[in-house]
Amino acid sequence: MNYCLWDDNTLLIESYYQNNAMPLHFNIDHFYMIITGVDKKFNLLTSNYSFHKSLTDYKNQKQRLSKVLNDAHCTYDIFLIKVENSKQIAILFSPESDDDASMQELSSSIYQTSVDERYYPSSAKQYVVTSLSRCHKGYEEIHLAYLEARYLNNLSFFKNTYEVITASLIEESKVSCTLVSIAENCTRLRNMLSYNTLEEIEHQIDYLFYVLIQNSYDISLFQAAYTYCHNCIDVIMQVYDIALSDTLKPEQDYLSLRQFVDHFHAIIREVYAQLISTPRYNPELLLVISYIKNNYAQDLSLRTLAQYAGTTPTRLSTAFNKAVSMSLSDYINMIRIRHACTLLSTTHIDVASICINCGFTNEKYFTKICELLPPLYRSEGFLFHSSLLNDTSLYHSVLHGVRKRLFGQFLPYLSIMI
């Protein structure tokens, strides 16, 4: 049966039934599909409980489902389906009456049978999902009925408060939302991290995910917002040089939207706590500093950085000087020199290559800056050994030489690196 669900070739499905003499107990000209059981993510990420259930458990559950269907005067076939290493129960059935009230009562009874704790532990109960497809007919729509029920089953990620998820239920509660709206609200959230209170930031998070995304039932919008928020956290950690006790998990590892939002709230609270006594950069500077740290080897002109941040060169230069107490060009040189020192102390790469790798376009200029560094960082072709720093006179002579070589203002950073 799983072969028939997954294969969308009508002729193969029909011939498969006939050649294997597989009896169909439901009416092929008028049928529905239900998928029920613990959500596949719970099985994959928590306990994989459905794979450890015995066949006896499944047979007992099938018997109870059969009673529900018999009482409703349905013809049906019940079988196990495998979805991403997880097992759920699928039912193809034809009801005696398929008015809305009868179908709701039937599907609700199936859900109540599925959620029975004799089949699943109490911890799994909240993740039992039941979805009901529209009416279908013909062999060609067995695959379509499966895709629809599977799609509806997956929507439990947004709200797991429904007993039974149907297409009509989703259509009634769905609110249209665009990717543009998500992008605008993600940008607003990023900007609020520079200016607003924690309460205001958390309110924006709830609006983004619970008002816009949850009611859209669009997993692609969640994925877009997740990516934006993940990048935003990465930028903040990089720019402010902070480490967090926890970070966002891969998007597919969240069992529900609420689980993700709760986790994101916790991370934002930790970020806010670490930055509470730190002057916060405006959104443009956050973007620029992060861009410099990620692209220091590239040509970084003031005009390029201003375009990237969506501001003017004059405004960016003024804001940067005021916030960082350093010109933009000096800051770029500082980042490049920091990486040059790292390469000198941890690799055997020649100075000319390091010059290119760190974004210096003029090798002579770079050599003048760093001509005193190679003896300090390397000795006779070998990686630098810390014992060289025991020579105090050498240490101070190098610092004195460096001070004269254009970047004395970077000595606090260089001293830390050395």
Secondary structure, DSSP 8 states (H G I E B T S, - for coil): -HHHHH---HHHHHHHHHHTT----S-TTSBEEEEEEE-HHHIIIII-HHHHS-HHHHHHHHHHHHHHHHHTT-EEEEEEEEETTEEEEEEEEE-S---HHHHHHHHHHHHHHHT-TTTS-GGGGGGEEEEE---B-SGGGHHHHHHHHHHHHHGGGT----SSEEHHHHHHH-----HHHHHHHHHHHHHHHHHS-HHHHHHHHHIIIIIIIGGGT-HHHHHHHHHHHHHHHHHHHHHHT---S-----GGG-SSHHHHHHHHHHHHHHHHHHHTTS----HHHHHHHHHHHHSTTS---HHHHHHHHTS-HHHHHHHHHHHHSS-HHHHHHHHHHHHHHHHHHH----HHHHHHHTT-S-HHHHHHHHTTHHHHHEETTEE--GGGGG-HHHHHHHHHHHIIIIIGGGHHHHHHH-
